Amino acid sequence: MALLHQATVTPSKLELVRDWLPTQPWYRGPAADLSPVAAYRFDDPEGEVGIETILTAASDGAVLQVPVTYRGAPLEGGEPWLIGTMEHSVLGARWVYDGLGDPAYLAAVATAVRTGGRQADLLIEIDGEMVTREPTAVVKGSGSPAGEPVQPPTDVTTVHEGGATVAMADGLRVTVLRYPGSGESTDGDVLTGRWAGQAETVLVRLGK
């Protein structure tokens, strides 16, 4: 369950991502305005880290996948994956990281894949009542509830392979497809998802 706040953030998420994208070797488009497409979240068992994946369209129409984490303090050793900082009108200063470098994201997405997990339910308080918000993207892991949850790893490293980013840590290998929707095979340990205008497609792969 992800608790959302009726809040303003400065700069916005898309503004942060827009300025960060041209610095990434996997990004093959021009620096331009981004359009929101969809998003999905996972829960942090500790309740400390916001974990969200943003799906956004570039000016050429390509849909990009950007997992991000939101923290109330800097992630130790996380400087290489820092996207930027923003001010949240409810939560205060937030440090925003590329999820591939954040152990909280890696544990959450790997657990979803291995246990057949889905995106977190979204709740928002409106006029004193908690209201469920419909997800804009629906995701599911290929595993089963009998799968073992994954603990946050240490000593994370990342490499870029074409249009994907690979994180490796403690024997865990997580590949995030930065340009989903290209007909990637659903064989193996994967997270698949769908959203308006997009049939089920592979988003994340574990292992090779």
C-alpha positions, -999 to +999 in steps of 0.1 A: +000+000+000+014+034-011+001+065+007+000+095-016-002+131-004-021+160-019+011+180-022+032+201-045+068+192-053+094+216-066+108+209-091+084+184-104+093+147-110+092+151-148+114+183-146+140+164-126+139+134-150+140+157-181+172+174-169+188+141-160+181+121-191+206+137-214+234+127-190+225+090-194+244+069-220+213+048-227+191+078-236+190+082-274+165+111-278+169+149-278+165+169-246+129+179-247+097+182-227+083+149-214+047+137-213+034+115-185+022+081-196+018+060-165+035+050-133+035+021-108+048+018-072+061-008-049+060-008-011+091-004+010+087-029+039+104-004+062+081+025+052+110+049+047+116+050+009+092+059-018+096+035-048+080+046-081+086+038-117+077+066-141+067+058-177+070+089-198+070+097-235+097+118-252+091+142-280+097+114-306+069+093-290+093+067-275+081+055-240+109+056-214+110+037-181+126+054-152+125+038-117+131+063-090+133+063-052+124+092-029+144+095+004+142+119+033+180+119+036+209+111+012+216+075+004+250+066+016+272+059-014+244+069-037+259+099-054+264+082-088+226+076-090+214+109-077+189+124-101+183+155-080+165+170-050+131+184-046+109+201-020+077+182-010+051+205+006+042+177+031+074+157+035+100+183+031+133+178+013+135+147-008+165+131-025+156+114-057+177+085-071+178+063-101+162+031-087+189+009-103+214+023-077+191+020-047+190-012-027+154-005-017+142-005-053+163-036-062+148-056-033+113-045-041+113-053-078+132-086-074+107-096-047+078-088-070+093-109-098+101-139-076+068-139-056+044-130-084+039-097-068+019-067-082+021-030-080+012-014-046-023-002-040-025+036-040-043+054-013-048+092-010-066+112+018-094+134+005-115+154+029-104+132+058-112+099+041-087+074+025-096+068-011-082+042-034-068+056-066-068+034-097-034+025-110-023+039-144+000+008-150-006-028-139+024-050-133+030-086-123+059-108-115+063-142-131+070-161-099+047-175-073+038-167-037+061-195-026+090-175-038+115-160-013+115-122-007+148-105-016+166-084+010+182-051+001+216-058-014+249-041-008+277-029-030+256-021-060+271-016-094+254-007-127+262-010-164+244+001-195+237-024-222+220-008-252+186+004-242+188-013-208+205-007-174+218-036-154+223-035-116+244-062-100+248-068-062+252-098-039+246-123-068+215-104-079+212-091-115+183-068-123+179-056-159+155-027-165+144-021-201+146+016-206+125+014-237+098-012-230+073-024-255+098-038-280+085-074-280+110-088-254+104-125-247+084-132-215+104-164-208+123-165-175+120-144-144+104-112-155+081-083-144+055-076-171+031-046-173+005-029-193-010+006-195-034+025-217-024+019-253+002-008-244-004-045-243+014-066-218+052-062-222+084-070-203+097-043-180+123-059-158+143-091-160+162-110-133+193-131-141+209-131-175 
